[in-house]
C-alpha cells in the first residue's frame, strides 16, 4: 500500500490477532513529478493485538512524538521514525545498533542518513555472505563488514 500513498506515512496492518507497521522511504519520480518511487520498505514483525508485548511497547515508545528529536521538517521527522523502526526490527544486523537510539545523532539529519546507509549496507553484505560459496568472496565481504562496523563504532 505504500506505493499508493504519496506522502510519507506509517500504515498499521492488523487482523484479529496480530498487527504490524509498514514504513517506506519515498522520493519523486525523476521523469514524472506527479509519481513517487519507493526506495526502501520496512514492515515490522508481527505483534499480538490482545497480549502485551515488550517489543511492541518499545517500538511505540521509540516512535512516540515526544521521543522524536528532529522536528525540522516532515521528511526529517519521518526518516527518524523510519530509522528507529529499522533499528528495532533489524537489531541482529549490528550488535550495537540499539545504542543509536540513545545517542545524540538524531539532531543531525546527515548523521541519521549515514547510520541508515551503513546499517542497510551491512545487512546487504551479511545477506551476501550467507549466499556466497567461494571462500575468497567471503573473505572480501568479511573485510567490508569489519570496515562498516568500525565506521559505525566511530559514530
PyMOL CGO cylinders between C-alpha atoms (Angstrom):
from pymol import cmd
from pymol.cgo import CYLINDER

trace = [
    CYLINDER, 0.00, 0.00, 0.00, 2.94, 2.35, 0.48, 0.3, 1, 1, 1, 1, 1, 1,
    CYLINDER, 2.94, 2.35, 0.48, 3.24, 2.80, -3.30, 0.3, 1, 1, 1, 1, 1, 1,
    CYLINDER, 3.24, 2.80, -3.30, -0.33, 4.10, -3.49, 0.3, 1, 1, 1, 1, 1, 1,
    CYLINDER, -0.33, 4.10, -3.49, 0.03, 6.81, -0.83, 0.3, 1, 1, 1, 1, 1, 1,
    CYLINDER, 0.03, 6.81, -0.83, 2.31, 9.60, -2.00, 0.3, 1, 1, 1, 1, 1, 1,
    CYLINDER, 2.31, 9.60, -2.00, 3.12, 11.22, 1.32, 0.3, 1, 1, 1, 1, 1, 1,
    CYLINDER, 3.12, 11.22, 1.32, 5.28, 9.58, 3.99, 0.3, 1, 1, 1, 1, 1, 1,
    CYLINDER, 5.28, 9.58, 3.99, 3.10, 7.53, 6.29, 0.3, 1, 1, 1, 1, 1, 1,
    CYLINDER, 3.10, 7.53, 6.29, 3.09, 4.70, 8.79, 0.3, 1, 1, 1, 1, 1, 1,
    CYLINDER, 3.09, 4.70, 8.79, 0.49, 2.09, 7.96, 0.3, 1, 1, 1, 1, 1, 1,
    CYLINDER, 0.49, 2.09, 7.96, -0.80, -0.13, 10.74, 0.3, 1, 1, 1, 1, 1, 1,
    CYLINDER, -0.80, -0.13, 10.74, -1.72, -3.54, 9.34, 0.3, 1, 1, 1, 1, 1, 1,
    CYLINDER, -1.72, -3.54, 9.34, -3.83, -5.68, 11.64, 0.3, 1, 1, 1, 1, 1, 1,
    CYLINDER, -3.83, -5.68, 11.64, -6.27, -8.52, 11.95, 0.3, 1, 1, 1, 1, 1, 1,
    CYLINDER, -6.27, -8.52, 11.95, -7.98, -10.06, 14.97, 0.3, 1, 1, 1, 1, 1, 1,
    CYLINDER, -7.98, -10.06, 14.97, -4.75, -11.49, 16.41, 0.3, 1, 1, 1, 1, 1, 1,
    CYLINDER, -4.75, -11.49, 16.41, -1.71, -9.60, 15.12, 0.3, 1, 1, 1, 1, 1, 1,
    CYLINDER, -1.71, -9.60, 15.12, -0.54, -6.23, 13.93, 0.3, 1, 1, 1, 1, 1, 1,
    CYLINDER, -0.54, -6.23, 13.93, 2.48, -4.87, 12.07, 0.3, 1, 1, 1, 1, 1, 1,
    CYLINDER, 2.48, -4.87, 12.07, 3.61, -1.44, 10.96, 0.3, 1, 1, 1, 1, 1, 1,
    CYLINDER, 3.61, -1.44, 10.96, 4.70, -0.53, 7.44, 0.3, 1, 1, 1, 1, 1, 1,
    CYLINDER, 4.70, -0.53, 7.44, 7.17, 2.23, 6.56, 0.3, 1, 1, 1, 1, 1, 1,
    CYLINDER, 7.17, 2.23, 6.56, 8.65, 3.31, 3.24, 0.3, 1, 1, 1, 1, 1, 1,
    CYLINDER, 8.65, 3.31, 3.24, 11.19, 5.85, 2.07, 0.3, 1, 1, 1, 1, 1, 1,
    CYLINDER, 11.19, 5.85, 2.07, 9.83, 7.68, -0.95, 0.3, 1, 1, 1, 1, 1, 1,
    CYLINDER, 9.83, 7.68, -0.95, 11.03, 10.22, -3.47, 0.3, 1, 1, 1, 1, 1, 1,
    CYLINDER, 11.03, 10.22, -3.47, 9.59, 11.91, -6.53, 0.3, 1, 1, 1, 1, 1, 1,
    CYLINDER, 9.59, 11.91, -6.53, 9.95, 10.11, -9.83, 0.3, 1, 1, 1, 1, 1, 1,
    CYLINDER, 9.95, 10.11, -9.83, 12.59, 11.94, -11.87, 0.3, 1, 1, 1, 1, 1, 1,
    CYLINDER, 12.59, 11.94, -11.87, 10.63, 11.53, -15.10, 0.3, 1, 1, 1, 1, 1, 1,
    CYLINDER, 10.63, 11.53, -15.10, 7.16, 12.30, -13.78, 0.3, 1, 1, 1, 1, 1, 1,
    CYLINDER, 7.16, 12.30, -13.78, 6.97, 14.52, -10.71, 0.3, 1, 1, 1, 1, 1, 1,
    CYLINDER, 6.97, 14.52, -10.71, 3.37, 13.53, -10.11, 0.3, 1, 1, 1, 1, 1, 1,
    CYLINDER, 3.37, 13.53, -10.11, 4.51, 10.00, -9.26, 0.3, 1, 1, 1, 1, 1, 1,
    CYLINDER, 4.51, 10.00, -9.26, 6.54, 8.69, -6.34, 0.3, 1, 1, 1, 1, 1, 1,
    CYLINDER, 6.54, 8.69, -6.34, 9.16, 5.96, -6.17, 0.3, 1, 1, 1, 1, 1, 1,
    CYLINDER, 9.16, 5.96, -6.17, 9.53, 3.81, -3.07, 0.3, 1, 1, 1, 1, 1, 1,
    CYLINDER, 9.53, 3.81, -3.07, 13.24, 3.38, -2.44, 0.3, 1, 1, 1, 1, 1, 1,
    CYLINDER, 13.24, 3.38, -2.44, 13.17, 1.33, 0.78, 0.3, 1, 1, 1, 1, 1, 1,
    CYLINDER, 13.17, 1.33, 0.78, 10.44, -0.56, 2.62, 0.3, 1, 1, 1, 1, 1, 1,
    CYLINDER, 10.44, -0.56, 2.62, 10.16, -1.84, 6.14, 0.3, 1, 1, 1, 1, 1, 1,
    CYLINDER, 10.16, -1.84, 6.14, 7.46, -3.96, 7.72, 0.3, 1, 1, 1, 1, 1, 1,
    CYLINDER, 7.46, -3.96, 7.72, 7.92, -4.67, 11.40, 0.3, 1, 1, 1, 1, 1, 1,
    CYLINDER, 7.92, -4.67, 11.40, 7.49, -8.08, 12.96, 0.3, 1, 1, 1, 1, 1, 1,
    CYLINDER, 7.49, -8.08, 12.96, 4.01, -9.21, 13.89, 0.3, 1, 1, 1, 1, 1, 1,
    CYLINDER, 4.01, -9.21, 13.89, 2.91, -8.13, 17.35, 0.3, 1, 1, 1, 1, 1, 1,
    CYLINDER, 2.91, -8.13, 17.35, -0.04, -9.71, 19.16, 0.3, 1, 1, 1, 1, 1, 1,
    CYLINDER, -0.04, -9.71, 19.16, -3.01, -7.36, 19.47, 0.3, 1, 1, 1, 1, 1, 1,
    CYLINDER, -3.01, -7.36, 19.47, -4.52, -8.94, 22.55, 0.3, 1, 1, 1, 1, 1, 1,
    CYLINDER, -4.52, -8.94, 22.55, -1.47, -9.82, 24.66, 0.3, 1, 1, 1, 1, 1, 1,
    CYLINDER, -1.47, -9.82, 24.66, 1.07, -7.33, 25.98, 0.3, 1, 1, 1, 1, 1, 1,
    CYLINDER, 1.07, -7.33, 25.98, 4.33, -7.30, 24.05, 0.3, 1, 1, 1, 1, 1, 1,
    CYLINDER, 4.33, -7.30, 24.05, 7.57, -5.74, 25.27, 0.3, 1, 1, 1, 1, 1, 1,
    CYLINDER, 7.57, -5.74, 25.27, 8.82, -5.38, 21.68, 0.3, 1, 1, 1, 1, 1, 1,
    CYLINDER, 8.82, -5.38, 21.68, 5.66, -3.60, 20.60, 0.3, 1, 1, 1, 1, 1, 1,
    CYLINDER, 5.66, -3.60, 20.60, 5.80, -1.29, 23.62, 0.3, 1, 1, 1, 1, 1, 1,
    CYLINDER, 5.80, -1.29, 23.62, 9.43, -0.47, 22.83, 0.3, 1, 1, 1, 1, 1, 1,
    CYLINDER, 9.43, -0.47, 22.83, 8.56, 0.30, 19.21, 0.3, 1, 1, 1, 1, 1, 1,
    CYLINDER, 8.56, 0.30, 19.21, 5.63, 2.52, 20.14, 0.3, 1, 1, 1, 1, 1, 1,
    CYLINDER, 5.63, 2.52, 20.14, 7.70, 4.32, 22.78, 0.3, 1, 1, 1, 1, 1, 1,
    CYLINDER, 7.70, 4.32, 22.78, 10.56, 4.95, 20.33, 0.3, 1, 1, 1, 1, 1, 1,
    CYLINDER, 10.56, 4.95, 20.33, 8.15, 6.22, 17.69, 0.3, 1, 1, 1, 1, 1, 1,
    CYLINDER, 8.15, 6.22, 17.69, 6.25, 8.46, 20.08, 0.3, 1, 1, 1, 1, 1, 1,
    CYLINDER, 6.25, 8.46, 20.08, 6.12, 12.12, 19.08, 0.3, 1, 1, 1, 1, 1, 1,
    CYLINDER, 6.12, 12.12, 19.08, 7.85, 13.24, 22.27, 0.3, 1, 1, 1, 1, 1, 1,
    CYLINDER, 7.85, 13.24, 22.27, 10.74, 10.85, 21.59, 0.3, 1, 1, 1, 1, 1, 1,
    CYLINDER, 10.74, 10.85, 21.59, 11.41, 12.03, 18.02, 0.3, 1, 1, 1, 1, 1, 1,
    CYLINDER, 11.41, 12.03, 18.02, 14.14, 14.66, 18.17, 0.3, 1, 1, 1, 1, 1, 1,
    CYLINDER, 14.14, 14.66, 18.17, 14.24, 16.15, 14.67, 0.3, 1, 1, 1, 1, 1, 1,
    CYLINDER, 14.24, 16.15, 14.67, 11.15, 18.26, 14.08, 0.3, 1, 1, 1, 1, 1, 1,
    CYLINDER, 11.15, 18.26, 14.08, 12.79, 20.47, 11.41, 0.3, 1, 1, 1, 1, 1, 1,
    CYLINDER, 12.79, 20.47, 11.41, 10.54, 19.22, 8.61, 0.3, 1, 1, 1, 1, 1, 1,
    CYLINDER, 10.54, 19.22, 8.61, 8.25, 16.33, 7.76, 0.3, 1, 1, 1, 1, 1, 1,
    CYLINDER, 8.25, 16.33, 7.76, 10.94, 14.50, 5.81, 0.3, 1, 1, 1, 1, 1, 1,
    CYLINDER, 10.94, 14.50, 5.81, 13.46, 14.54, 8.65, 0.3, 1, 1, 1, 1, 1, 1,
    CYLINDER, 13.46, 14.54, 8.65, 10.75, 13.61, 11.15, 0.3, 1, 1, 1, 1, 1, 1,
    CYLINDER, 10.75, 13.61, 11.15, 9.59, 10.64, 9.07, 0.3, 1, 1, 1, 1, 1, 1,
    CYLINDER, 9.59, 10.64, 9.07, 13.13, 9.49, 8.30, 0.3, 1, 1, 1, 1, 1, 1,
    CYLINDER, 13.13, 9.49, 8.30, 13.90, 9.43, 12.02, 0.3, 1, 1, 1, 1, 1, 1,
    CYLINDER, 13.90, 9.43, 12.02, 10.81, 7.31, 12.71, 0.3, 1, 1, 1, 1, 1, 1,
    CYLINDER, 10.81, 7.31, 12.71, 11.79, 5.02, 9.83, 0.3, 1, 1, 1, 1, 1, 1,
    CYLINDER, 11.79, 5.02, 9.83, 15.33, 4.58, 11.15, 0.3, 1, 1, 1, 1, 1, 1,
    CYLINDER, 15.33, 4.58, 11.15, 14.16, 3.96, 14.72, 0.3, 1, 1, 1, 1, 1, 1,
    CYLINDER, 14.16, 3.96, 14.72, 11.80, 1.26, 13.45, 0.3, 1, 1, 1, 1, 1, 1,
    CYLINDER, 11.80, 1.26, 13.45, 14.56, -0.14, 11.21, 0.3, 1, 1, 1, 1, 1, 1,
    CYLINDER, 14.56, -0.14, 11.21, 16.97, -0.38, 14.15, 0.3, 1, 1, 1, 1, 1, 1,
    CYLINDER, 16.97, -0.38, 14.15, 14.40, -2.16, 16.32, 0.3, 1, 1, 1, 1, 1, 1,
    CYLINDER, 14.40, -2.16, 16.32, 13.37, -4.51, 13.51, 0.3, 1, 1, 1, 1, 1, 1,
    CYLINDER, 13.37, -4.51, 13.51, 16.93, -5.33, 12.41, 0.3, 1, 1, 1, 1, 1, 1,
    CYLINDER, 16.93, -5.33, 12.41, 18.80, -5.33, 15.70, 0.3, 1, 1, 1, 1, 1, 1,
    CYLINDER, 18.80, -5.33, 15.70, 20.66, -8.54, 14.77, 0.3, 1, 1, 1, 1, 1, 1,
    CYLINDER, 20.66, -8.54, 14.77, 22.48, -6.81, 11.88, 0.3, 1, 1, 1, 1, 1, 1,
    CYLINDER, 22.48, -6.81, 11.88, 24.83, -4.94, 14.22, 0.3, 1, 1, 1, 1, 1, 1,
    CYLINDER, 24.83, -4.94, 14.22, 25.22, -5.73, 17.90, 0.3, 1, 1, 1, 1, 1, 1,
    CYLINDER, 25.22, -5.73, 17.90, 25.41, -2.06, 18.88, 0.3, 1, 1, 1, 1, 1, 1,
    CYLINDER, 25.41, -2.06, 18.88, 22.54, -0.85, 16.74, 0.3, 1, 1, 1, 1, 1, 1,
    CYLINDER, 22.54, -0.85, 16.74, 20.17, -0.24, 19.66, 0.3, 1, 1, 1, 1, 1, 1,
    CYLINDER, 20.17, -0.24, 19.66, 22.74, 2.08, 21.22, 0.3, 1, 1, 1, 1, 1, 1,
    CYLINDER, 22.74, 2.08, 21.22, 21.97, 4.57, 18.44, 0.3, 1, 1, 1, 1, 1, 1,
    CYLINDER, 21.97, 4.57, 18.44, 18.50, 5.05, 19.93, 0.3, 1, 1, 1, 1, 1, 1,
    CYLINDER, 18.50, 5.05, 19.93, 20.02, 6.90, 22.89, 0.3, 1, 1, 1, 1, 1, 1,
    CYLINDER, 20.02, 6.90, 22.89, 22.86, 8.68, 21.08, 0.3, 1, 1, 1, 1, 1, 1,
    CYLINDER, 22.86, 8.68, 21.08, 22.54, 12.35, 20.08, 0.3, 1, 1, 1, 1, 1, 1,
    CYLINDER, 22.54, 12.35, 20.08, 22.72, 11.55, 16.35, 0.3, 1, 1, 1, 1, 1, 1,
    CYLINDER, 22.72, 11.55, 16.35, 19.06, 12.45, 15.88, 0.3, 1, 1, 1, 1, 1, 1,
    CYLINDER, 19.06, 12.45, 15.88, 19.72, 16.18, 15.78, 0.3, 1, 1, 1, 1, 1, 1,
    CYLINDER, 19.72, 16.18, 15.78, 21.82, 15.80, 12.62, 0.3, 1, 1, 1, 1, 1, 1,
    CYLINDER, 21.82, 15.80, 12.62, 19.97, 14.64, 9.52, 0.3, 1, 1, 1, 1, 1, 1,
    CYLINDER, 19.97, 14.64, 9.52, 23.26, 13.78, 7.79, 0.3, 1, 1, 1, 1, 1, 1,
    CYLINDER, 23.26, 13.78, 7.79, 24.31, 11.51, 10.68, 0.3, 1, 1, 1, 1, 1, 1,
    CYLINDER, 24.31, 11.51, 10.68, 20.94, 9.80, 10.67, 0.3, 1, 1, 1, 1, 1, 1,
    CYLINDER, 20.94, 9.80, 10.67, 21.19, 9.18, 6.91, 0.3, 1, 1, 1, 1, 1, 1,
    CYLINDER, 21.19, 9.18, 6.91, 24.75, 7.90, 7.33, 0.3, 1, 1, 1, 1, 1, 1,
    CYLINDER, 24.75, 7.90, 7.33, 23.72, 5.47, 10.08, 0.3, 1, 1, 1, 1, 1, 1,
    CYLINDER, 23.72, 5.47, 10.08, 20.91, 4.13, 7.90, 0.3, 1, 1, 1, 1, 1, 1,
    CYLINDER, 20.91, 4.13, 7.90, 23.19, 3.80, 4.89, 0.3, 1, 1, 1, 1, 1, 1,
    CYLINDER, 23.19, 3.80, 4.89, 25.78, 1.90, 6.93, 0.3, 1, 1, 1, 1, 1, 1,
    CYLINDER, 25.78, 1.90, 6.93, 23.23, -0.38, 8.63, 0.3, 1, 1, 1, 1, 1, 1,
    CYLINDER, 23.23, -0.38, 8.63, 21.40, -1.21, 5.40, 0.3, 1, 1, 1, 1, 1, 1,
    CYLINDER, 21.40, -1.21, 5.40, 24.69, -1.82, 3.58, 0.3, 1, 1, 1, 1, 1, 1,
    CYLINDER, 24.69, -1.82, 3.58, 25.83, -4.06, 6.42, 0.3, 1, 1, 1, 1, 1, 1,
    CYLINDER, 25.83, -4.06, 6.42, 22.58, -6.04, 6.24, 0.3, 1, 1, 1, 1, 1, 1,
    CYLINDER, 22.58, -6.04, 6.24, 23.02, -6.48, 2.49, 0.3, 1, 1, 1, 1, 1, 1,
    CYLINDER, 23.02, -6.48, 2.49, 26.61, -7.65, 2.81, 0.3, 1, 1, 1, 1, 1, 1,
    CYLINDER, 26.61, -7.65, 2.81, 25.72, -10.11, 5.59, 0.3, 1, 1, 1, 1, 1, 1,
    CYLINDER, 25.72, -10.11, 5.59, 23.00, -11.49, 3.34, 0.3, 1, 1, 1, 1, 1, 1,
    CYLINDER, 23.00, -11.49, 3.34, 25.53, -11.90, 0.51, 0.3, 1, 1, 1, 1, 1, 1,
    CYLINDER, 25.53, -11.90, 0.51, 27.96, -13.72, 2.84, 0.3, 1, 1, 1, 1, 1, 1,
    CYLINDER, 27.96, -13.72, 2.84, 25.32, -16.35, 3.56, 0.3, 1, 1, 1, 1, 1, 1,
    CYLINDER, 25.32, -16.35, 3.56, 24.67, -16.87, -0.15, 0.3, 1, 1, 1, 1, 1, 1,
    CYLINDER, 24.67, -16.87, -0.15, 28.32, -16.85, -1.23, 0.3, 1, 1, 1, 1, 1, 1,
    CYLINDER, 28.32, -16.85, -1.23, 30.06, -20.16, -1.81, 0.3, 1, 1, 1, 1, 1, 1,
    CYLINDER, 30.06, -20.16, -1.81, 33.61, -19.06, -2.58, 0.3, 1, 1, 1, 1, 1, 1,
    CYLINDER, 33.61, -19.06, -2.58, 35.92, -18.51, 0.40, 0.3, 1, 1, 1, 1, 1, 1,
    CYLINDER, 35.92, -18.51, 0.40, 37.76, -15.67, -1.34, 0.3, 1, 1, 1, 1, 1, 1,
    CYLINDER, 37.76, -15.67, -1.34, 34.48, -13.79, -1.81, 0.3, 1, 1, 1, 1, 1, 1,
    CYLINDER, 34.48, -13.79, -1.81, 33.55, -14.43, 1.81, 0.3, 1, 1, 1, 1, 1, 1,
    CYLINDER, 33.55, -14.43, 1.81, 36.90, -13.03, 2.94, 0.3, 1, 1, 1, 1, 1, 1,
    CYLINDER, 36.90, -13.03, 2.94, 36.35, -9.86, 0.89, 0.3, 1, 1, 1, 1, 1, 1,
    CYLINDER, 36.35, -9.86, 0.89, 32.82, -9.46, 2.22, 0.3, 1, 1, 1, 1, 1, 1,
    CYLINDER, 32.82, -9.46, 2.22, 34.00, -10.02, 5.80, 0.3, 1, 1, 1, 1, 1, 1,
    CYLINDER, 34.00, -10.02, 5.80, 36.58, -7.25, 5.32, 0.3, 1, 1, 1, 1, 1, 1,
    CYLINDER, 36.58, -7.25, 5.32, 33.79, -4.97, 4.14, 0.3, 1, 1, 1, 1, 1, 1,
    CYLINDER, 33.79, -4.97, 4.14, 31.74, -5.93, 7.20, 0.3, 1, 1, 1, 1, 1, 1,
    CYLINDER, 31.74, -5.93, 7.20, 34.63, -5.10, 9.54, 0.3, 1, 1, 1, 1, 1, 1,
    CYLINDER, 34.63, -5.10, 9.54, 35.11, -1.74, 7.84, 0.3, 1, 1, 1, 1, 1, 1,
    CYLINDER, 35.11, -1.74, 7.84, 31.43, -0.81, 8.15, 0.3, 1, 1, 1, 1, 1, 1,
    CYLINDER, 31.43, -0.81, 8.15, 31.35, -1.89, 11.79, 0.3, 1, 1, 1, 1, 1, 1,
    CYLINDER, 31.35, -1.89, 11.79, 34.38, 0.28, 12.53, 0.3, 1, 1, 1, 1, 1, 1,
    CYLINDER, 34.38, 0.28, 12.53, 32.62, 3.23, 10.86, 0.3, 1, 1, 1, 1, 1, 1,
    CYLINDER, 32.62, 3.23, 10.86, 29.50, 2.59, 12.95, 0.3, 1, 1, 1, 1, 1, 1,
    CYLINDER, 29.50, 2.59, 12.95, 31.58, 2.46, 16.12, 0.3, 1, 1, 1, 1, 1, 1,
    CYLINDER, 31.58, 2.46, 16.12, 33.03, 5.90, 15.33, 0.3, 1, 1, 1, 1, 1, 1,
    CYLINDER, 33.03, 5.90, 15.33, 29.57, 7.49, 15.28, 0.3, 1, 1, 1, 1, 1, 1,
]
cmd.load_cgo(trace, "trace")
